[in-house]
Amino acid sequence: MDTRGKAHQYWKKNLKLLAILLVIWFVVSFGCGILLVDQLNEIRLGGFKLGFWFAQQGSIYSFIVLIFVYFWQMNKLDGKFEVDEE
């Protein structure tokens, strides 16, 4: 495969990973923090209603986890396409 084709494939996989992670973040922050807040508020976490927790803390924690997932997946992708940093 030529260099241009590899670069296109690499970028396509990178964008797919970004889209998946952003959808997960959207579902956690908007879905759990706004849309499902009434159902989640019936559950308590550390003395707080779960819907409130997702709106205040959960989306931030999930974003931090997604940053590490992105880092880990991009290192794997970089290695696969031989563009990893030494």
Beta strands, then each sheet from edge to edge (+ up, - down):
strand 1: 44-45
strand 2: 48-49
sheet 1: 1+ 2-
end
